[in-house]
Amino acid sequence: MTLSVSDAIPFSTLIRTASHEQHTEAENASFMSEMLGGRLGVEAYARYTEQLWFVYRALEEPAEALAGDPVAGPFIRPGLFRLPSLERDLTHMYGGEGWRGSAAPLPATAAYAARVAELAREWPGGYLAHHYTRYLGDLSGGQIIRGTAEKTWGFARKGDGVRFYVFEEIGNPAAFKREYRALLDAVPADDLEKQRIVDECKHAFALNTAVFHELGDHFRVSA
């Protein structure tokens, strides 16, 4: 007798392990490696932050409408919302509000944001895949980016320029991540739907990687 995926392992474990390859590919993209290595200028970091603004706008603007959904709703937590912090960081880096008129998504970013917006309207399970990929990543690896930015470009610790990575309303990130994973394990979905969510999680990492590749085309380390 073959066990179903839900009987075999918790969904939180399944979604993490099944997307590991795509997660690793995103982390190892040359743009991210060079930025984390301190080999790119602050302009690259600012442009990366600008691209995140488009993605998080797609994630957070429909969040209120999803709050009552049985699948996505339990994960909608105002303490996670990043848009105000992103906007404060961008205003700081660009020296004012002018960035709002000049900000432009790269083609890969536009495709990423469009996918998130589509799922928010049509498939809460798919929206959850992107929610998981983004916010748990911000609470984990995102802290490495914050440390690099503070060290490399001189931003104040947890101050303007890196506030995106500072979750002031989450006092214990480790405990929060455990709670989040428990919610994943309790998602009211059958095995087929869970597999679809896993597949969308892989797609989310691929969309991230595409953005990194395009940023890498714009910002290369000088020989």
C-alpha positions in Angstrom: 0.0 0.0 0.0 1.3 3.4 -1.0 1.0 6.2 1.5 -0.4 9.5 0.2 1.9 12.5 0.5 -0.1 13.9 3.5 0.2 10.6 5.3 3.9 10.2 4.6 5.3 13.5 5.6 4.0 16.9 6.9 3.1 19.3 4.1 5.6 21.9 5.5 8.4 19.4 5.0 7.1 18.3 1.6 7.0 21.9 0.3 10.5 22.6 1.6 12.2 19.5 0.3 10.4 19.3 -3.0 11.4 22.9 -3.9 15.0 22.6 -2.6 16.6 22.4 -6.0 14.8 25.5 -7.3 15.5 27.3 -4.0 19.2 26.6 -4.3 19.3 27.7 -7.9 17.8 31.1 -6.9 20.2 31.5 -4.1 23.2 30.8 -6.3 22.2 33.1 -9.1 25.3 35.2 -10.0 23.6 38.5 -9.2 22.7 37.4 -5.7 26.2 35.9 -5.2 27.9 39.0 -6.3 25.6 41.3 -4.2 26.1 39.2 -1.1 29.8 39.1 -1.8 29.9 42.9 -1.6 31.1 43.1 -5.2 28.2 45.3 -6.5 27.4 48.9 -5.9 24.5 50.3 -3.9 22.8 51.0 -7.2 22.3 47.3 -7.8 20.9 46.9 -4.3 18.5 49.8 -4.9 17.3 48.4 -8.2 16.8 45.0 -6.6 14.7 46.7 -3.8 12.7 48.5 -6.5 11.9 45.2 -8.2 10.7 43.8 -4.8 8.3 46.7 -4.5 6.3 45.5 -7.6 6.2 41.9 -6.3 5.0 42.9 -2.8 2.5 45.2 -4.2 1.0 42.2 -6.0 1.2 40.2 -2.8 -0.2 42.6 -0.4 -2.8 44.7 -2.2 -5.2 41.7 -2.4 -4.4 40.4 1.0 -7.5 41.9 2.8 -9.8 40.2 0.2 -8.1 36.9 1.0 -8.3 37.1 4.7 -11.5 35.1 4.9 -10.3 32.3 2.6 -9.9 28.9 4.3 -6.6 28.2 2.6 -4.8 31.6 2.3 -6.6 33.4 5.1 -4.8 32.0 8.1 -1.5 33.2 6.6 -2.6 36.9 6.1 -0.7 38.6 9.0 -0.3 42.4 9.0 3.0 42.0 10.8 4.4 40.5 7.7 3.4 43.3 5.3 6.5 44.8 3.6 5.2 47.6 1.4 5.5 50.5 3.8 9.1 49.4 4.7 10.0 49.0 1.0 8.7 52.4 0.3 10.6 54.0 3.1 13.8 52.2 2.0 13.4 53.4 -1.6 12.7 57.0 -0.5 15.8 56.9 1.6 18.0 55.4 -1.2 16.7 57.7 -3.9 16.7 60.8 -1.8 12.9 61.5 -2.0 9.7 60.3 -3.5 10.8 60.7 -7.1 11.4 57.0 -7.4 7.6 56.5 -7.6 7.5 58.1 -11.0 10.6 56.5 -12.4 10.3 52.9 -11.0 9.9 50.3 -13.7 9.7 46.6 -13.5 12.1 44.5 -15.5 10.2 42.1 -17.8 10.8 39.2 -15.4 9.5 41.2 -12.5 6.4 42.2 -14.4 5.8 38.5 -15.2 6.3 37.6 -11.5 4.0 40.3 -10.2 1.4 39.4 -12.8 1.5 35.7 -11.8 1.0 36.6 -8.1 -1.9 39.0 -8.9 -3.5 36.3 -11.1 -3.3 33.7 -8.3 -4.7 36.2 -5.7 -7.8 36.5 -7.9 -8.2 32.9 -9.1 -6.4 30.4 -6.8 -5.7 31.0 -3.1 -3.5 27.8 -2.9 -1.2 29.2 -5.6 -1.1 32.6 -3.8 -0.1 30.7 -0.7 2.9 29.2 -2.5 4.2 32.6 -3.3 3.4 33.9 0.2 5.4 31.1 1.7 8.3 31.5 -0.7 8.6 35.3 -0.1 7.9 35.8 3.6 9.7 32.8 5.1 12.6 33.7 2.8 12.7 37.2 4.1 12.7 36.0 7.7 15.6 33.6 7.0 18.0 34.3 4.1 16.8 37.9 3.9 18.6 38.6 7.1 21.9 37.8 5.4 21.1 40.4 2.7 20.4 43.0 5.5 23.7 42.3 7.1 25.5 42.6 3.8 23.8 45.9 3.0 24.6 47.4 6.4 28.3 46.3 6.1 28.9 47.1 2.4 26.9 50.3 1.9 26.8 51.7 5.3 23.1 51.6 6.1 22.3 52.0 9.8 21.6 48.8 11.6 18.0 47.9 11.0 17.5 51.5 9.7 16.4 53.2 6.5 17.6 51.3 3.5 17.2 47.9 5.2 13.8 48.2 6.9 12.3 45.7 4.4 14.2 43.0 6.3 13.2 44.2 9.8 10.0 42.6 11.1 9.3 44.8 14.1 6.0 43.1 14.9 7.5 39.6 15.0 9.4 39.4 18.2 10.5 35.8 17.8 11.1 34.9 14.2 12.0 31.2 15.0 8.7 30.8 16.9 6.8 32.5 14.1 8.3 30.2 11.5 7.3 27.2 13.5 3.7 28.5 13.7 3.7 29.2 10.0 4.8 25.6 9.3 2.1 24.3 11.6 -0.4 26.3 9.6 1.0 24.7 6.4 0.5 21.3 7.9 -3.1 22.1 8.7 -4.0 23.5 5.2 -7.4 22.2 4.2 -6.4 20.7 0.9 -6.2 17.2 -0.5 -3.1 15.6 -1.8 -3.7 16.7 -5.4 -4.1 20.3 -4.3 -1.0 20.1 -2.1 1.0 18.9 -5.1 -0.3 21.8 -7.2 0.8 24.2 -4.4 4.3 22.5 -4.3 4.6 22.9 -8.1 3.6 26.6 -7.8 6.3 27.0 -5.1 8.8 25.7 -7.6 7.5 28.1 -10.1 7.9 31.0 -7.6 11.5 30.2 -7.2 12.0 30.1 -10.9 10.3 33.5 -11.3 12.7 34.8 -8.6 15.7 33.4 -10.5 14.5 35.0 -13.7 14.5 38.4 -12.0 18.1 37.8 -10.7 19.3 36.9 -14.2 17.9 40.1 -15.6 19.4 42.1 -12.8 22.7 40.3 -13.5 22.5 41.5 -17.1 22.3 45.1 -15.8 24.9 44.9 -13.1 28.1 43.0 -13.7 31.3 42.9 -11.7 34.0 44.9 -13.4 36.9 42.8 -14.7 
